[in-house]
Amino acid sequence: MSREFRIRPAEPGDAAALVELAQAVGSEPEGWLITTSNWRSAGDERRYLKSIRRYPHAAVFVAEAPEGIVGRLSVGRDPHPASHHVADLGLMVAQSHRRRGIGQALLEAAVAWARAREVRKLELHVFPHNAGAIELYERFGFEREGFRKQHYRRPDGFVDAILMAYEVR
Ligand SMILES: CC(C)(COP(=O)(O)OP(=O)(O)OC[C@H]1O[C@@H](n2cnc3c(N)ncnc32)[C@H](O)[C@@H]1OP(=O)(O)O)[C@@H](O)C(=O)NCCC(=O)NCCS
């Protein structure tokens, strides 16, 4: 299947589409995301995207299809000097565009970003019920590093999370 999307760094002009995507994925009843209803506004998103344009320690990548923005990956380096080689990531793909390789392509962009900055480890948290995401991450090469009990507060209470990490070579 030909790739009907391209991966590129997010631009401030993507802000409204990115907020819409996050709100749509965040409101899926399965509860995939840590941030649900209180996603930042389009104005704050635009300011954030502007602020990281020349900032070397964080990035947002988008997947753009003919229909518009259909995926987002954000990555940010740990500010502590002792763990400055570690970056945390977040990922989402529009429900309409899943299982087309977009998640994997966004992860590849994150690895290239990390490699260019001598980030040696990418980490993320995923909810234990998110079997599809766990499958993607494990197939990609992420390993389970820990189980965080009651680590996140969501509208319906505290929930556990699996900590996963990928060694950048
Ligand atoms: C998890 C998510 C990012 C995957 O994105 P995607 O673009 O559909 O993933 P890809 O198409 O690149 O999948 C690559 C491989 O990962 C595995 N995979 C991905 N989604 C899967 C699913 N739901 N069930 C089983 N395996 C899955 C498969 O092996 C897949 O290859 P295949 O389609 O050839 O079988 C997407 O489902 C999503 O955004 N979900 C809601 C938000 C979310 O859970 N974000 C992650 C929070 S930690």
Ligand as a Chemical Component Dictionary entry (heavy atoms), coordinates in Angstrom:
data_LIG
# 
_chem_comp.id                   LIG 
_chem_comp.type                 NON-POLYMER 
_chem_comp.pdbx_formal_charge   0 
_chem_comp.three_letter_code    LIG 
# 
loop_
_chem_comp_atom.comp_id 
_chem_comp_atom.atom_id 
_chem_comp_atom.alt_atom_id 
_chem_comp_atom.type_symbol 
_chem_comp_atom.charge 
_chem_comp_atom.model_Cartn_x 
_chem_comp_atom.model_Cartn_y 
_chem_comp_atom.model_Cartn_z 
_chem_comp_atom.pdbx_ordinal 
LIG C1  C1  C 0 -1.782 3.243  19.316 1  
LIG C2  C2  C 0 -1.824 4.032  18.014 2  
LIG C3  C3  C 0 -0.954 5.272  18.134 3  
LIG C4  C4  C 0 -1.303 3.136  16.865 4  
LIG O1  O1  O 0 -1.221 3.921  15.680 5  
LIG P1  P1  P 0 -1.373 3.275  14.240 6  
LIG O2  O2  O 0 -1.040 4.307  13.245 7  
LIG O3  O3  O 0 -2.696 2.616  14.122 8  
LIG O4  O4  O 0 -0.241 2.153  14.288 9  
LIG P2  P2  P 0 0.457  1.449  13.017 10 
LIG O5  O5  O 0 -0.505 1.375  11.889 11 
LIG O6  O6  O 0 1.765  2.101  12.767 12 
LIG O7  O7  O 0 0.692  0.005  13.623 13 
LIG C5  C5  C 0 1.900  -0.700 13.417 14 
LIG C6  C6  C 0 1.764  -2.078 14.060 15 
LIG O8  O8  O 0 1.487  -1.944 15.460 16 
LIG C7  C7  C 0 0.549  -2.953 15.868 17 
LIG N1  N1  N 0 -0.743 -2.350 16.212 18 
LIG C8  C8  C 0 -1.096 -1.046 16.090 19 
LIG N2  N2  N 0 -2.360 -0.874 16.542 20 
LIG C9  C9  C 0 -2.791 -2.081 16.947 21 
LIG C10 C10 C 0 -4.026 -2.545 17.489 22 
LIG N3  N3  N 0 -5.047 -1.708 17.749 23 
LIG N4  N4  N 0 -4.142 -3.862 17.790 24 
LIG C11 C11 C 0 -3.129 -4.701 17.574 25 
LIG N5  N5  N 0 -1.920 -4.330 17.026 26 
LIG C12 C12 C 0 -1.772 -3.028 16.736 27 
LIG C13 C13 C 0 0.361  -3.854 14.671 28 
LIG O9  O9  O 0 1.364  -4.835 14.742 29 
LIG C14 C14 C 0 0.591  -2.876 13.529 30 
LIG O10 O10 O 0 0.961  -3.516 12.331 31 
LIG P3  P3  P 0 -0.199 -4.110 11.363 32 
LIG O11 O11 O 0 -1.247 -3.059 11.217 33 
LIG O12 O12 O 0 0.559  -4.383 10.090 34 
LIG O13 O13 O 0 -0.717 -5.333 12.044 35 
LIG C15 C15 C 0 -3.292 4.434  17.647 36 
LIG O14 O14 O 0 -4.099 3.292  17.729 37 
LIG C16 C16 C 0 -3.864 5.501  18.565 38 
LIG O15 O15 O 0 -3.618 6.677  18.377 39 
LIG N6  N6  N 0 -4.634 5.080  19.555 40 
LIG C17 C17 C 0 -5.291 6.020  20.477 41 
LIG C18 C18 C 0 -4.295 6.880  21.231 42 
LIG C19 C19 C 0 -3.259 6.033  21.934 43 
LIG O16 O16 O 0 -3.532 4.951  22.424 44 
LIG N7  N7  N 0 -2.029 6.559  21.985 45 
LIG C20 C20 C 0 -0.951 5.899  22.678 46 
LIG C21 C21 C 0 -1.000 6.259  24.129 47 
LIG S1  S1  S 0 0.412  5.591  25.010 48 
# 
loop_
_chem_comp_bond.comp_id 
_chem_comp_bond.atom_id_1 
_chem_comp_bond.atom_id_2 
_chem_comp_bond.value_order 
_chem_comp_bond.pdbx_ordinal 
LIG C1  C2  SING 1  
LIG C2  C3  SING 2  
LIG C2  C4  SING 3  
LIG C2  C15 SING 4  
LIG C4  O1  SING 5  
LIG O1  P1  SING 6  
LIG P1  O2  DOUB 7  
LIG P1  O3  SING 8  
LIG P1  O4  SING 9  
LIG O4  P2  SING 10 
LIG P2  O5  DOUB 11 
LIG P2  O6  SING 12 
LIG P2  O7  SING 13 
LIG O7  C5  SING 14 
LIG C5  C6  SING 15 
LIG C6  O8  SING 16 
LIG C6  C14 SING 17 
LIG O8  C7  SING 18 
LIG C7  N1  SING 19 
LIG C7  C13 SING 20 
LIG N1  C8  SING 21 
LIG N1  C12 SING 22 
LIG C8  N2  DOUB 23 
LIG N2  C9  SING 24 
LIG C9  C10 SING 25 
LIG C9  C12 DOUB 26 
LIG C10 N3  SING 27 
LIG C10 N4  DOUB 28 
LIG N4  C11 SING 29 
LIG C11 N5  DOUB 30 
LIG N5  C12 SING 31 
LIG C13 O9  SING 32 
LIG C13 C14 SING 33 
LIG C14 O10 SING 34 
LIG O10 P3  SING 35 
LIG P3  O11 DOUB 36 
LIG P3  O12 SING 37 
LIG P3  O13 SING 38 
LIG C15 O14 SING 39 
LIG C15 C16 SING 40 
LIG C16 O15 DOUB 41 
LIG C16 N6  SING 42 
LIG N6  C17 SING 43 
LIG C17 C18 SING 44 
LIG C18 C19 SING 45 
LIG C19 O16 DOUB 46 
LIG C19 N7  SING 47 
LIG N7  C20 SING 48 
LIG C20 C21 SING 49 
LIG C21 S1  SING 50 
# 
